[in-house]
Amino acid sequence: MAWTFFLAAAAAVVLLVRGLYPADLPQSPTPDFVDNVFDNRGVLWAARLLLVSAAGVLAFGGIFIVLSIGIRMRNGEWLRRAGPVEVSEEKVGEVEGEVGYWRQAAEANREEAVMLRKLLARSRDLL
């Protein structure tokens, strides 16, 4: 199966390289330097190969970046490690502990606010 894929890929590359070779070049009535440079079939063929190669590299790079981000998000590594920057597990644990603390503090403040509203309502009734 791998050999079949390799041979098909090699055949596709050969056909692509052969198809990029220019068949006929139009003649310019007033050629300048750029026209003279690109009047050569070899130069034009190399320029086409370079553009196709750059497009292939960009396509594979984009696919790699998207897959890499997806795998990192699925593994829970997102925002813990990105490039040379890494947050240690100890620091993540500390932050999670702080989140728990602030959640408890918010709940206690909410309970206190409910109690104070009741006392305020009772004071209003007494007045």
C-alpha contacts under 8 A as a table, 3 or more apart, distances in Angstrom:
res1	aa1	res2	aa2	distance
1	M	4	T	5.15
1	M	5	F	6.34
2	A	5	F	5.12
2	A	6	F	6.09
3	W	6	F	4.95
3	W	7	L	6.01
4	T	7	L	5.17
4	T	8	A	6.09
5	F	8	A	5.10
5	F	9	A	6.06
6	F	9	A	5.13
6	F	10	A	6.08
7	L	10	A	5.02
7	L	11	A	6.06
8	A	11	A	5.08
8	A	12	A	6.13
9	A	12	A	5.04
9	A	13	V	6.21
10	A	13	V	5.12
10	A	14	V	6.20
11	A	14	V	5.08
11	A	15	L	6.14
12	A	15	L	5.13
12	A	16	L	6.04
13	V	16	L	4.99
13	V	17	V	6.05
14	V	17	V	5.18
14	V	18	R	6.06
15	L	18	R	5.07
15	L	19	G	5.87
16	L	19	G	5.02
16	L	20	L	6.14
17	V	20	L	5.29
17	V	21	Y	6.77
17	V	49	L	7.19
18	R	21	Y	5.54
19	G	22	P	7.84
20	L	45	W	6.28
20	L	48	R	6.49
20	L	49	L	7.14
21	Y	41	R	7.40
21	Y	44	L	7.85
21	Y	45	W	5.18
22	P	25	L	7.06
22	P	41	R	6.24
22	P	44	L	7.17
22	P	45	W	6.44
25	L	39	D	6.93
25	L	41	R	7.75
28	S	31	P	5.38
28	S	35	D	7.32
31	P	34	V	7.80
31	P	35	D	5.31
31	P	36	N	6.36
32	D	35	D	5.26
32	D	36	N	6.20
33	F	36	N	5.11
33	F	37	V	6.25
34	V	37	V	5.08
34	V	38	F	6.18
35	D	38	F	5.26
35	D	39	D	5.86
36	N	39	D	5.07
36	N	40	N	7.49
37	V	40	N	6.39
37	V	43	V	7.31
38	F	41	R	7.34
38	F	43	V	6.06
38	F	44	L	5.68
39	D	43	V	7.82
39	D	44	L	7.53
40	N	43	V	5.42
40	N	44	L	6.39
41	R	44	L	5.15
41	R	45	W	5.95
42	G	45	W	5.04
42	G	46	A	6.06
43	V	46	A	5.12
43	V	47	A	6.13
44	L	47	A	5.09
44	L	48	R	6.23
45	W	48	R	5.14
45	W	49	L	6.18
46	A	49	L	5.01
46	A	50	L	6.04
47	A	50	L	5.03
47	A	51	L	6.28
48	R	51	L	5.18
48	R	52	V	6.23
49	L	52	V	5.15
49	L	53	S	5.94
50	L	53	S	5.06
50	L	54	A	6.07
51	L	54	A	5.12
51	L	55	A	6.20
52	V	55	A	5.07
52	V	56	G	6.20
53	S	56	G	5.05
53	S	57	V	6.18
54	A	57	V	5.12
54	A	58	L	6.13
55	A	58	L	5.16
55	A	59	A	6.07
56	G	59	A	5.06
56	G	60	F	6.16
57	V	60	F	5.28
57	V	61	G	5.94
58	L	61	G	5.00
58	L	62	G	6.03
59	A	62	G	5.19
59	A	63	I	6.25
60	F	63	I	5.07
60	F	64	F	6.08
61	G	64	F	5.06
61	G	65	I	6.18
62	G	65	I	5.14
62	G	66	V	6.22
63	I	66	V	5.27
63	I	67	L	6.10
64	F	67	L	5.22
64	F	68	S	5.89
65	I	68	S	5.07
65	I	69	I	6.14
66	V	69	I	5.29
66	V	70	G	6.21
67	L	70	G	5.03
67	L	71	I	6.12
68	S	71	I	5.21
68	S	72	R	6.14
69	I	72	R	5.14
69	I	73	M	6.12
69	I	78	W	7.86
70	G	73	M	5.20
70	G	74	R	6.17
71	I	74	R	5.08
71	I	75	N	6.14
72	R	75	N	5.13
72	R	76	G	6.19
72	R	77	E	5.09
72	R	78	W	5.60
73	M	76	G	5.16
73	M	77	E	5.96
73	M	78	W	5.02
74	R	77	E	7.70
75	N	78	W	7.82
77	E	80	R	5.33
77	E	81	R	6.02
78	W	81	R	6.38
78	W	82	A	7.45
79	L	82	A	6.69
80	R	86	E	5.84
80	R	87	V	5.19
80	R	88	S	7.72
81	R	84	P	7.67
81	R	85	V	5.90
81	R	86	E	4.31
81	R	87	V	6.25
82	A	85	V	5.49
82	A	86	E	6.42
83	G	86	E	7.64
87	V	91	K	6.69
87	V	92	V	7.06
88	S	91	K	5.40
88	S	92	V	6.48
89	E	92	V	4.96
89	E	93	G	6.13
90	E	93	G	5.11
90	E	94	E	6.31
91	K	94	E	4.99
91	K	95	V	6.21
92	V	95	V	5.14
92	V	96	E	6.17
93	G	96	E	5.05
93	G	97	G	6.13
94	E	97	G	5.03
94	E	98	E	6.23
95	V	98	E	4.98
95	V	99	V	6.22
96	E	99	V	5.02
96	E	100	G	6.39
97	G	100	G	5.09
97	G	101	Y	6.28
98	E	101	Y	4.93
98	E	102	W	6.13
99	V	102	W	5.23
99	V	103	R	6.05
100	G	103	R	5.04
100	G	104	Q	6.22
101	Y	104	Q	5.19
101	Y	105	A	6.19
102	W	105	A	4.90
102	W	106	A	6.05
103	R	106	A	5.14
103	R	107	E	6.23
104	Q	107	E	5.06
104	Q	108	A	6.16
105	A	108	A	5.08
105	A	109	N	6.14
106	A	109	N	5.06
106	A	110	R	6.11
107	E	110	R	5.02
107	E	111	E	6.23
108	A	111	E	5.12
108	A	112	E	6.13
109	N	112	E	4.97
109	N	113	A	6.06
110	R	113	A	5.02
110	R	114	V	6.26
111	E	114	V	5.11
111	E	115	M	6.25
112	E	115	M	5.06
112	E	116	L	6.10
113	A	116	L	5.06
113	A	117	R	6.14
114	V	117	R	5.14
114	V	118	K	6.38
115	M	118	K	5.16
115	M	119	L	6.31
116	L	119	L	4.98
116	L	120	L	6.00
117	R	120	L	4.98
117	R	121	A	6.08
118	K	121	A	5.09
118	K	122	R	6.19
119	L	122	R	5.06
119	L	123	S	6.05
120	L	123	S	5.01
120	L	124	R	6.11
121	A	124	R	5.03
121	A	125	D	6.27
122	R	125	D	5.02
122	R	126	L	6.26
123	S	126	L	5.05
123	S	127	L	6.20
124	R	127	L	5.16
